[in-house]
Amino acid sequence: MMSKETEERIRAMTNAQRLEMTLEMIRFNLPAMLYGPSEVVDRRFELLRRQNDERNRIVLERLASTRNHGPAV
């Protein structure tokens, strides 16, 4: 969970700044993600896929619920 300060700082960034930050995190973390036996690396990426799928599911459910209830007044 991000702190409110971090969240505000990220929201204040331009798209280009957020992309730059994302690419820097990938460059920094990828070697560690690929380190180890292939079974371990596969498990790491499977966990990331499951977590991403779960986040996407939640977003889609919330979007669907706002559609069913109409816009807030």
Distance bins in CASP14 RR format, pairs under 12 A and 6 or more apart:
PFRMAT RR
TARGET T0000
AUTHOR 0000-0000-0000
RMODE 2
METHOD distances of the structure
MODEL  1
1 7 0 0 0 0 1 0 0 0 0 0 0
2 8 0 0 0 0 1 0 0 0 0 0 0
2 9 0 0 0 0 1 0 0 0 0 0 0
2 10 1 0 0 1 0 0 0 0 0 0 0
2 11 0 0 0 0 0 1 0 0 0 0 0
3 9 0 0 0 0 1 0 0 0 0 0 0
3 10 0 0 0 0 0 1 0 0 0 0 0
4 10 0 0 0 0 0 1 0 0 0 0 0
4 11 0 0 0 0 0 1 0 0 0 0 0
5 11 0 0 0 0 0 1 0 0 0 0 0
5 12 0 0 0 0 0 1 0 0 0 0 0
6 12 0 0 0 0 0 1 0 0 0 0 0
6 13 0 0 0 0 0 1 0 0 0 0 0
6 21 0 0 0 0 0 1 0 0 0 0 0
7 13 0 0 0 0 0 1 0 0 0 0 0
9 17 0 0 0 0 1 0 0 0 0 0 0
9 18 0 0 0 0 0 1 0 0 0 0 0
9 21 0 0 0 0 0 1 0 0 0 0 0
10 17 0 0 0 0 1 0 0 0 0 0 0
10 18 1 0 0 1 0 0 0 0 0 0 0
10 19 0 0 0 0 0 1 0 0 0 0 0
10 21 1 0 0 1 0 0 0 0 0 0 0
10 22 0 0 0 0 0 1 0 0 0 0 0
11 17 0 0 0 0 0 1 0 0 0 0 0
11 18 0 0 0 0 1 0 0 0 0 0 0
12 18 0 0 0 0 0 1 0 0 0 0 0
13 19 0 0 0 0 1 0 0 0 0 0 0
13 20 0 0 0 0 1 0 0 0 0 0 0
13 21 1 0 0 1 0 0 0 0 0 0 0
13 22 0 0 0 0 0 1 0 0 0 0 0
14 20 0 0 0 0 1 0 0 0 0 0 0
14 21 0 0 0 0 0 1 0 0 0 0 0
15 21 0 0 0 0 0 1 0 0 0 0 0
15 22 0 0 0 0 0 1 0 0 0 0 0
16 22 0 0 0 0 0 1 0 0 0 0 0
16 23 0 0 0 0 0 1 0 0 0 0 0
17 23 0 0 0 0 0 1 0 0 0 0 0
17 24 0 0 0 0 0 1 0 0 0 0 0
18 24 0 0 0 0 0 1 0 0 0 0 0
18 25 0 0 0 0 0 1 0 0 0 0 0
19 25 0 0 0 0 0 1 0 0 0 0 0
19 26 0 0 0 0 0 1 0 0 0 0 0
20 26 0 0 0 0 0 1 0 0 0 0 0
20 27 0 0 0 0 0 1 0 0 0 0 0
21 27 0 0 0 0 0 1 0 0 0 0 0
21 28 0 0 0 0 0 1 0 0 0 0 0
22 28 0 0 0 0 0 1 0 0 0 0 0
22 29 0 0 0 0 0 1 0 0 0 0 0
23 29 0 0 0 0 0 1 0 0 0 0 0
23 30 0 0 0 0 0 1 0 0 0 0 0
24 30 0 0 0 0 0 1 0 0 0 0 0
25 32 0 0 0 0 0 1 0 0 0 0 0
25 33 0 0 0 0 0 1 0 0 0 0 0
26 32 0 0 0 0 0 1 0 0 0 0 0
26 33 0 0 0 0 1 0 0 0 0 0 0
26 34 0 0 0 0 0 1 0 0 0 0 0
27 33 0 0 0 0 0 1 0 0 0 0 0
29 35 0 0 0 0 0 1 0 0 0 0 0
29 44 0 0 0 0 0 1 0 0 0 0 0
29 48 0 0 0 0 0 1 0 0 0 0 0
30 41 0 0 0 0 0 1 0 0 0 0 0
30 44 0 0 0 0 0 1 0 0 0 0 0
30 45 0 0 0 0 0 1 0 0 0 0 0
31 41 0 0 0 0 0 1 0 0 0 0 0
32 40 0 0 0 0 0 1 0 0 0 0 0
32 41 0 0 0 0 0 1 0 0 0 0 0
32 44 0 0 0 0 1 0 0 0 0 0 0
33 40 0 0 0 0 0 1 0 0 0 0 0
33 41 1 0 0 1 0 0 0 0 0 0 0
33 42 0 0 0 0 0 1 0 0 0 0 0
33 43 0 0 0 0 0 1 0 0 0 0 0
33 44 1 0 1 0 0 0 0 0 0 0 0
33 45 1 0 0 1 0 0 0 0 0 0 0
33 47 0 0 0 0 0 1 0 0 0 0 0
33 48 0 0 0 0 1 0 0 0 0 0 0
34 40 0 0 0 0 0 1 0 0 0 0 0
34 41 1 0 1 0 0 0 0 0 0 0 0
34 42 0 0 0 0 0 1 0 0 0 0 0
34 44 0 0 0 0 1 0 0 0 0 0 0
34 45 0 0 0 0 1 0 0 0 0 0 0
35 41 1 0 0 1 0 0 0 0 0 0 0
35 44 0 0 0 0 1 0 0 0 0 0 0
36 42 0 0 0 0 0 1 0 0 0 0 0
36 43 0 0 0 0 0 1 0 0 0 0 0
36 44 0 0 0 0 1 0 0 0 0 0 0
37 43 0 0 0 0 1 0 0 0 0 0 0
37 44 0 0 0 0 0 1 0 0 0 0 0
38 44 0 0 0 0 0 1 0 0 0 0 0
38 45 0 0 0 0 0 1 0 0 0 0 0
39 45 0 0 0 0 0 1 0 0 0 0 0
39 46 0 0 0 0 0 1 0 0 0 0 0
40 46 0 0 0 0 0 1 0 0 0 0 0
40 47 0 0 0 0 0 1 0 0 0 0 0
41 47 0 0 0 0 0 1 0 0 0 0 0
41 48 0 0 0 0 0 1 0 0 0 0 0
42 48 0 0 0 0 0 1 0 0 0 0 0
42 49 0 0 0 0 0 1 0 0 0 0 0
43 49 0 0 0 0 0 1 0 0 0 0 0
43 50 0 0 0 0 0 1 0 0 0 0 0
44 50 0 0 0 0 0 1 0 0 0 0 0
44 51 0 0 0 0 0 1 0 0 0 0 0
45 51 0 0 0 0 0 1 0 0 0 0 0
45 52 0 0 0 0 0 1 0 0 0 0 0
46 52 0 0 0 0 0 1 0 0 0 0 0
46 53 0 0 0 0 0 1 0 0 0 0 0
47 53 0 0 0 0 0 1 0 0 0 0 0
47 54 0 0 0 0 0 1 0 0 0 0 0
48 54 0 0 0 0 0 1 0 0 0 0 0
48 55 0 0 0 0 0 1 0 0 0 0 0
49 55 0 0 0 0 0 1 0 0 0 0 0
49 56 0 0 0 0 0 1 0 0 0 0 0
50 56 0 0 0 0 0 1 0 0 0 0 0
50 57 0 0 0 0 0 1 0 0 0 0 0
51 57 0 0 0 0 0 1 0 0 0 0 0
51 58 0 0 0 0 0 1 0 0 0 0 0
52 58 0 0 0 0 0 1 0 0 0 0 0
52 59 0 0 0 0 0 1 0 0 0 0 0
53 59 0 0 0 0 0 1 0 0 0 0 0
53 60 0 0 0 0 0 1 0 0 0 0 0
54 60 0 0 0 0 0 1 0 0 0 0 0
54 61 0 0 0 0 0 1 0 0 0 0 0
55 61 0 0 0 0 0 1 0 0 0 0 0
55 62 0 0 0 0 0 1 0 0 0 0 0
56 62 0 0 0 0 0 1 0 0 0 0 0
56 63 0 0 0 0 0 1 0 0 0 0 0
57 63 0 0 0 0 0 1 0 0 0 0 0
57 64 0 0 0 0 0 1 0 0 0 0 0
58 64 0 0 0 0 0 1 0 0 0 0 0
58 65 0 0 0 0 0 1 0 0 0 0 0
59 65 0 0 0 0 0 1 0 0 0 0 0
59 66 0 0 0 0 0 1 0 0 0 0 0
60 66 0 0 0 0 0 1 0 0 0 0 0
60 67 0 0 0 0 0 1 0 0 0 0 0
61 67 0 0 0 0 0 1 0 0 0 0 0
61 68 0 0 0 0 0 1 0 0 0 0 0
62 68 0 0 0 0 0 1 0 0 0 0 0
62 69 0 0 0 0 0 1 0 0 0 0 0
63 69 0 0 0 0 0 1 0 0 0 0 0
63 70 0 0 0 0 0 1 0 0 0 0 0
64 70 0 0 0 0 0 1 0 0 0 0 0
65 72 0 0 0 0 0 1 0 0 0 0 0
66 72 0 0 0 0 1 0 0 0 0 0 0
END
